[in-house]
Amino acid sequence: ANAKEMGQYFMDKLQSLPKVKEVRGKGLLVGVEFEDGLSSADIKHGCVDRGLLVTAVGTSIIRMLPPLIVSKDECDKAYNILKEAVEAIM
């Protein structure tokens, strides 16, 4: 139940990231596709440098798989790190 609730919460929040083309996923398996011009590898490195592990998939998609017991506060922290990483390369 937590995976479904937090997955929806996280995906809804990720929609407001800059330059997002699409957010998709099921439960806590979440992918974010960015507009052309933003490199998923650059976003990944920016996130890792800030303490958040994400995977780059292709040239413009990042994938995340938080633990099933993730909280709203942890989703908010991940969102803020992602936002910083994206804004740093824009």
N, CA, C and O atoms as a GROMACS GRO file, in nm:
protein
  360
    1ALA      N    1   0.083  -0.120   0.000
    1ALA     CA    2   0.000   0.000   0.000
    1ALA      C    3   0.087   0.126   0.000
    1ALA      O    4   0.057   0.224  -0.068
    2ASN      N    5   0.197   0.123   0.078
    2ASN     CA    6   0.286   0.240   0.083
    2ASN      C    7   0.351   0.265  -0.052
    2ASN      O    8   0.365   0.381  -0.093
    3ALA      N    9   0.390   0.160  -0.122
    3ALA     CA   10   0.454   0.175  -0.253
    3ALA      C   11   0.360   0.246  -0.351
    3ALA      O   12   0.402   0.333  -0.426
    4LYS      N   13   0.235   0.207  -0.350
    4LYS     CA   14   0.138   0.269  -0.440
    4LYS      C   15   0.116   0.415  -0.405
    4LYS      O   16   0.118   0.501  -0.492
    5GLU      N   17   0.095   0.443  -0.277
    5GLU     CA   18   0.068   0.579  -0.232
    5GLU      C   19   0.190   0.670  -0.253
    5GLU      O   20   0.176   0.780  -0.308
    6MET      N   21   0.308   0.626  -0.210
    6MET     CA   22   0.428   0.708  -0.223
    6MET      C   23   0.472   0.719  -0.370
    6MET      O   24   0.525   0.823  -0.411
    7GLY      N   25   0.450   0.614  -0.447
    7GLY     CA   26   0.483   0.621  -0.589
    7GLY      C   27   0.402   0.728  -0.659
    7GLY      O   28   0.456   0.804  -0.739
    8GLN      N   29   0.273   0.735  -0.631
    8GLN     CA   30   0.188   0.838  -0.691
    8GLN      C   31   0.227   0.977  -0.642
    8GLN      O   32   0.233   1.072  -0.719
    9TYR      N   33   0.254   0.987  -0.512
    9TYR     CA   34   0.296   1.115  -0.455
    9TYR      C   35   0.425   1.164  -0.522
    9TYR      O   36   0.435   1.280  -0.562
   10PHE      N   37   0.523   1.074  -0.535
   10PHE     CA   38   0.652   1.108  -0.593
   10PHE      C   39   0.637   1.145  -0.740
   10PHE      O   40   0.695   1.244  -0.786
   11MET      N   41   0.561   1.066  -0.816
   11MET     CA   42   0.543   1.096  -0.958
   11MET      C   43   0.472   1.230  -0.978
   11MET      O   44   0.508   1.306  -1.068
   12ASP      N   45   0.371   1.259  -0.896
   12ASP     CA   46   0.302   1.387  -0.906
   12ASP      C   47   0.398   1.503  -0.881
   12ASP      O   48   0.393   1.605  -0.951
   13LYS      N   49   0.484   1.488  -0.782
   13LYS     CA   50   0.580   1.591  -0.746
   13LYS      C   51   0.683   1.610  -0.858
   13LYS      O   52   0.721   1.723  -0.889
   14LEU      N   53   0.729   1.500  -0.916
   14LEU     CA   54   0.831   1.506  -1.021
   14LEU      C   55   0.782   1.578  -1.146
   14LEU      O   56   0.864   1.628  -1.224
   15GLN      N   57   0.652   1.583  -1.167
   15GLN     CA   58   0.596   1.654  -1.283
   15GLN      C   59   0.636   1.801  -1.286
   15GLN      O   60   0.642   1.863  -1.392
   16SER      N   61   0.665   1.857  -1.168
   16SER     CA   62   0.696   2.000  -1.162
   16SER      C   63   0.845   2.030  -1.177
   16SER      O   64   0.885   2.146  -1.167
   17LEU      N   65   0.927   1.928  -1.200
   17LEU     CA   66   1.069   1.953  -1.227
   17LEU      C   67   1.083   2.032  -1.357
   17LEU      O   68   1.001   2.017  -1.448
   18PRO      N   69   1.187   2.115  -1.367
   18PRO     CA   70   1.208   2.187  -1.492
   18PRO      C   71   1.240   2.092  -1.608
   18PRO      O   72   1.309   1.992  -1.590
   19LYS      N   73   1.191   2.125  -1.726
   19LYS     CA   74   1.224   2.054  -1.850
   19LYS      C   75   1.178   1.908  -1.855
   19LYS      O   76   1.235   1.829  -1.929
   20VAL      N   77   1.076   1.871  -1.776
   20VAL     CA   78   1.026   1.734  -1.777
   20VAL      C   79   0.932   1.715  -1.895
   20VAL      O   80   0.840   1.793  -1.917
   21LYS      N   81   0.957   1.612  -1.970
   21LYS     CA   82   0.871   1.575  -2.083
   21LYS      C   83   0.761   1.480  -2.036
   21LYS      O   84   0.645   1.496  -2.072
   22GLU      N   85   0.800   1.378  -1.955
   22GLU     CA   86   0.703   1.280  -1.907
   22GLU      C   87   0.755   1.211  -1.782
   22GLU      O   88   0.875   1.186  -1.768
   23VAL      N   89   0.663   1.181  -1.690
   23VAL     CA   90   0.693   1.100  -1.572
   23VAL      C   91   0.605   0.976  -1.581
   23VAL      O   92   0.484   0.987  -1.601
   24ARG      N   93   0.667   0.860  -1.568
   24ARG     CA   94   0.589   0.736  -1.576
   24ARG      C   95   0.644   0.634  -1.477
   24ARG      O   96   0.759   0.643  -1.433
   25GLY      N   97   0.560   0.539  -1.444
   25GLY     CA   98   0.604   0.436  -1.352
   25GLY      C   99   0.488   0.354  -1.299
   25GLY      O  100   0.372   0.373  -1.336
   26LYS      N  101   0.524   0.263  -1.213
   26LYS     CA  102   0.426   0.180  -1.144
   26LYS      C  103   0.477   0.158  -1.004
   26LYS      O  104   0.588   0.111  -0.983
   27GLY      N  105   0.394   0.194  -0.907
   27GLY     CA  106   0.440   0.188  -0.770
   27GLY      C  107   0.559   0.280  -0.753
   27GLY      O  108   0.553   0.398  -0.788
   28LEU      N  109   0.667   0.227  -0.697
   28LEU     CA  110   0.786   0.309  -0.676
   28LEU      C  111   0.892   0.292  -0.785
   28LEU      O  112   1.002   0.345  -0.770
   29LEU      N  113   0.862   0.222  -0.891
   29LEU     CA  114   0.952   0.217  -1.006
   29LEU      C  115   0.915   0.337  -1.093
   29LEU      O  116   0.810   0.337  -1.158
   30VAL      N  117   1.002   0.438  -1.092
   30VAL     CA  118   0.968   0.567  -1.152
   30VAL      C  119   1.072   0.607  -1.256
   30VAL      O  120   1.192   0.596  -1.232
   31GLY      N  121   1.024   0.652  -1.371
   31GLY     CA  122   1.111   0.705  -1.475
   31GLY      C  123   1.072   0.847  -1.508
   31GLY      O  124   0.953   0.880  -1.513
   32VAL      N  125   1.172   0.931  -1.532
   32VAL     CA  126   1.149   1.070  -1.570
   32VAL      C  127   1.220   1.095  -1.702
   32VAL      O  128   1.342   1.077  -1.712
   33GLU      N  129   1.144   1.136  -1.802
   33GLU     CA  130   1.202   1.170  -1.931
   33GLU      C  131   1.210   1.322  -1.941
   33GLU      O  132   1.112   1.392  -1.918
   34PHE      N  133   1.328   1.371  -1.977
   34PHE     CA  134   1.351   1.514  -1.988
   34PHE      C  135   1.349   1.558  -2.133
   34PHE      O  136   1.371   1.477  -2.224
   35GLU      N  137   1.323   1.685  -2.154
   35GLU     CA  138   1.321   1.741  -2.289
   35GLU      C  139   1.459   1.727  -2.352
   35GLU      O  140   1.560   1.715  -2.283
   36ASP      N  141   1.461   1.730  -2.485
   36ASP     CA  142   1.587   1.724  -2.558
   36ASP      C  143   1.680   1.835  -2.510
   36ASP      O  144   1.636   1.946  -2.482
   37GLY      N  145   1.806   1.802  -2.502
   37GLY     CA  146   1.904   1.900  -2.458
   37GLY      C  147   1.952   1.877  -2.317
   37GLY      O  148   2.058   1.928  -2.279
   38LEU      N  149   1.877   1.801  -2.238
   38LEU     CA  150   1.922   1.766  -2.103
   38LEU      C  151   1.970   1.621  -2.105
   38LEU      O  152   1.896   1.531  -2.143
   39SER      N  153   2.093   1.600  -2.066
   39SER     CA  154   2.153   1.468  -2.066
   39SER      C  155   2.122   1.392  -1.937
   39SER      O  156   2.145   1.443  -1.828
   40SER      N  157   2.069   1.271  -1.951
   40SER     CA  158   2.039   1.190  -1.832
   40SER      C  159   2.167   1.157  -1.756
   40SER      O  160   2.165   1.146  -1.634
   41ALA      N  161   2.279   1.141  -1.827
   41ALA     CA  162   2.407   1.112  -1.760
   41ALA      C  163   2.450   1.231  -1.674
   41ALA      O  164   2.499   1.212  -1.563
   42ASP      N  165   2.433   1.353  -1.725
   42ASP     CA  166   2.468   1.472  -1.647
   42ASP      C  167   2.379   1.485  -1.524
   42ASP      O  168   2.426   1.521  -1.416
   43ILE      N  169   2.251   1.456  -1.540
   43ILE     CA  170   2.158   1.462  -1.426
   43ILE      C  171   2.197   1.356  -1.324
   43ILE      O  172   2.200   1.382  -1.203
   44LYS      N  173   2.227   1.237  -1.372
   44LYS     CA  174   2.267   1.128  -1.282
   44LYS      C  175   2.390   1.169  -1.200
   44LYS      O  176   2.391   1.152  -1.078
   45HIS      N  177   2.492   1.222  -1.266
   45HIS     CA  178   2.614   1.261  -1.195
   45HIS      C  179   2.586   1.373  -1.095
   45HIS      O  180   2.642   1.375  -0.986
   46GLY      N  181   2.500   1.467  -1.133
   46GLY     CA  182   2.462   1.573  -1.040
   46GLY      C  183   2.391   1.520  -0.917
   46GLY      O  184   2.414   1.569  -0.806
   47CYS      N  185   2.306   1.421  -0.937
   47CYS     CA  186   2.235   1.360  -0.824
   47CYS      C  187   2.331   1.282  -0.734
   47CYS      O  188   2.326   1.294  -0.612
   48VAL      N  189   2.418   1.203  -0.796
   48VAL     CA  190   2.514   1.123  -0.718
   48VAL      C  191   2.605   1.215  -0.636
   48VAL      O  192   2.634   1.186  -0.520
   49ASP      N  193   2.650   1.326  -0.697
   49ASP     CA  194   2.734   1.422  -0.624
   49ASP      C  195   2.661   1.480  -0.504
   49ASP      O  196   2.725   1.524  -0.408
   50ARG      N  197   2.528   1.482  -0.508
   50ARG     CA  198   2.448   1.538  -0.399
   50ARG      C  199   2.392   1.429  -0.306
   50ARG      O  200   2.317   1.460  -0.214
   51GLY      N  201   2.429   1.302  -0.329
   51GLY     CA  202   2.390   1.194  -0.240
   51GLY      C  203   2.266   1.116  -0.278
   51GLY      O  204   2.212   1.044  -0.195
   52LEU      N  205   2.220   1.129  -0.403
   52LEU     CA  206   2.102   1.054  -0.448
   52LEU      C  207   2.141   0.964  -0.564
   52LEU      O  208   2.193   1.011  -0.664
   53LEU      N  209   2.116   0.835  -0.550
   53LEU     CA  210   2.147   0.740  -0.655
   53LEU      C  211   2.030   0.726  -0.751
   53LEU      O  212   1.919   0.692  -0.710
   54VAL      N  213   2.056   0.753  -0.878
   54VAL     CA  214   1.959   0.733  -0.985
   54VAL      C  215   2.033   0.665  -1.100
   54VAL      O  216   2.156   0.663  -1.103
   55THR      N  217   1.959   0.610  -1.193
   55THR     CA  218   2.016   0.543  -1.308
   55THR      C  219   1.980   0.620  -1.434
   55THR      O  220   1.865   0.661  -1.452
   56ALA      N  221   2.078   0.640  -1.520
   56ALA     CA  222   2.052   0.702  -1.650
   56ALA      C  223   2.013   0.591  -1.747
   56ALA      O  224   2.081   0.489  -1.758
   57VAL      N  225   1.902   0.613  -1.818
   57VAL     CA  226   1.852   0.516  -1.915
   57VAL      C  227   1.842   0.589  -2.049
   57VAL      O  228   1.762   0.681  -2.064
   58GLY      N  229   1.923   0.550  -2.144
   58GLY     CA  230   1.924   0.621  -2.271
   58GLY      C  231   1.983   0.760  -2.253
   58GLY      O  232   2.063   0.782  -2.162
   59THR      N  233   1.945   0.852  -2.340
   59THR     CA  234   2.004   0.985  -2.337
   59THR      C  235   1.927   1.087  -2.255
   59THR      O  236   1.982   1.190  -2.216
   60SER      N  237   1.798   1.060  -2.228
   60SER     CA  238   1.718   1.164  -2.163
   60SER      C  239   1.627   1.113  -2.051
   60SER      O  240   1.539   1.187  -2.006
   61ILE      N  241   1.647   0.991  -2.006
   61ILE     CA  242   1.559   0.933  -1.902
   61ILE      C  243   1.642   0.892  -1.782
   61ILE      O  244   1.749   0.834  -1.795
   62ILE      N  245   1.590   0.924  -1.663
   62ILE     CA  246   1.648   0.870  -1.540
   62ILE      C  247   1.544   0.779  -1.476
   62ILE      O  248   1.424   0.799  -1.490
   63ARG      N  249   1.595   0.678  -1.406
   63ARG     CA  250   1.508   0.581  -1.340
   63ARG      C  251   1.545   0.577  -1.192
   63ARG      O  252   1.662   0.583  -1.155
   64MET      N  253   1.441   0.567  -1.109
   64MET     CA  254   1.460   0.559  -0.964
   64MET      C  255   1.377   0.444  -0.910
   64MET      O  256   1.269   0.414  -0.960
   65LEU      N  257   1.428   0.382  -0.807
   65LEU     CA  258   1.357   0.273  -0.741
   65LEU      C  259   1.380   0.287  -0.591
   65LEU      O  260   1.463   0.216  -0.534
   66PRO      N  261   1.306   0.378  -0.527
   66PRO     CA  262   1.322   0.396  -0.382
   66PRO      C  263   1.275   0.271  -0.306
   66PRO      O  264   1.200   0.189  -0.360
   67PRO      N  265   1.319   0.257  -0.181
   67PRO     CA  266   1.273   0.143  -0.101
   67PRO      C  267   1.122   0.148  -0.078
   67PRO      O  268   1.061   0.255  -0.080
   68LEU      N  269   1.063   0.033  -0.055
   68LEU     CA  270   0.918   0.024  -0.036
   68LEU      C  271   0.869   0.098   0.088
   68LEU      O  272   0.750   0.127   0.099
   69ILE      N  273   0.958   0.128   0.181
   69ILE     CA  274   0.920   0.197   0.305
   69ILE      C  275   0.951   0.346   0.301
   69ILE      O  276   0.955   0.412   0.405
   70VAL      N  277   0.973   0.400   0.182
   70VAL     CA  278   1.007   0.541   0.168
   70VAL      C  279   0.895   0.629   0.223
   70VAL      O  280   0.778   0.593   0.217
   71SER      N  281   0.934   0.743   0.277
   71SER     CA  282   0.837   0.837   0.335
   71SER      C  283   0.822   0.960   0.245
   71SER      O  284   0.900   0.979   0.152
   72LYS      N  285   0.722   1.042   0.275
   72LYS     CA  286   0.703   1.166   0.200
   72LYS      C  287   0.824   1.258   0.216
   72LYS      O  288   0.866   1.322   0.120
   73ASP      N  289   0.879   1.264   0.336
   73ASP     CA  290   0.996   1.348   0.360
   73ASP      C  291   1.113   1.304   0.272
   73ASP      O  292   1.184   1.388   0.217
   74GLU      N  293   1.133   1.174   0.260
   74GLU     CA  294   1.241   1.123   0.176
   74GLU      C  295   1.215   1.150   0.028
   74GLU      O  296   1.308   1.182  -0.047
   75CYS      N  297   1.091   1.139  -0.015
   75CYS     CA  298   1.054   1.174  -0.153
   75CYS      C  299   1.080   1.322  -0.178
   75CYS      O  300   1.128   1.360  -0.285
   76ASP      N  301   1.048   1.406  -0.080
   76ASP     CA  302   1.071   1.550  -0.093
   76ASP      C  303   1.220   1.580  -0.104
   76ASP      O  304   1.261   1.665  -0.183
   77LYS      N  305   1.302   1.512  -0.025
   77LYS     CA  306   1.447   1.531  -0.031
   77LYS      C  307   1.501   1.489  -0.168
   77LYS      O  308   1.583   1.559  -0.227
   78ALA      N  309   1.454   1.376  -0.218
   78ALA     CA  310   1.497   1.329  -0.351
   78ALA      C  311   1.456   1.430  -0.458
   78ALA      O  312   1.534   1.460  -0.548
   79TYR      N  313   1.335   1.481  -0.449
   79TYR     CA  314   1.287   1.581  -0.545
   79TYR      C  315   1.378   1.705  -0.543
   79TYR      O  316   1.416   1.756  -0.649
   80ASN      N  317   1.411   1.752  -0.424
   80ASN     CA  318   1.494   1.872  -0.414
   80ASN      C  319   1.633   1.850  -0.473
   80ASN      O  320   1.688   1.939  -0.538
   81ILE      N  321   1.690   1.733  -0.452
   81ILE     CA  322   1.821   1.700  -0.510
   81ILE      C  323   1.809   1.695  -0.662
   81ILE      O  324   1.894   1.750  -0.732
   82LEU      N  325   1.707   1.631  -0.713
   82LEU     CA  326   1.686   1.625  -0.858
   82LEU      C  327   1.670   1.765  -0.916
   82LEU      O  328   1.729   1.797  -1.019
   83LYS      N  329   1.593   1.848  -0.851
   83LYS     CA  330   1.571   1.984  -0.898
   83LYS      C  331   1.703   2.060  -0.904
   83LYS      O  332   1.730   2.128  -1.003
   84GLU      N  333   1.784   2.050  -0.799
   84GLU     CA  334   1.915   2.116  -0.797
   84GLU      C  335   2.003   2.066  -0.910
   84GLU      O  336   2.071   2.146  -0.976
   85ALA      N  337   2.004   1.935  -0.932
   85ALA     CA  338   2.088   1.876  -1.036
   85ALA      C  339   2.045   1.924  -1.174
   85ALA      O  340   2.130   1.957  -1.258
   86VAL      N  341   1.915   1.929  -1.198
   86VAL     CA  342   1.864   1.974  -1.329
   86VAL      C  343   1.895   2.122  -1.349
   86VAL      O  344   1.942   2.162  -1.455
   87GLU      N  345   1.869   2.202  -1.249
   87GLU     CA  346   1.892   2.346  -1.262
   87GLU      C  347   2.039   2.379  -1.280
   87GLU      O  348   2.073   2.479  -1.344
   88ALA      N  349   2.128   2.295  -1.224
   88ALA     CA  350   2.271   2.318  -1.237
   88ALA      C  351   2.322   2.298  -1.379
   88ALA      O  352   2.423   2.356  -1.416
   89ILE      N  353   2.251   2.216  -1.459
   89ILE     CA  354   2.298   2.191  -1.595
   89ILE      C  355   2.216   2.265  -1.701
   89ILE      O  356   2.243   2.252  -1.820
   90MET      N  357   2.117   2.341  -1.659
   90MET     CA  358   2.033   2.415  -1.756
   90MET      C  359   2.106   2.540  -1.803
   90MET      O  360   2.052   2.615  -1.884
   0.00000   0.00000   0.00000
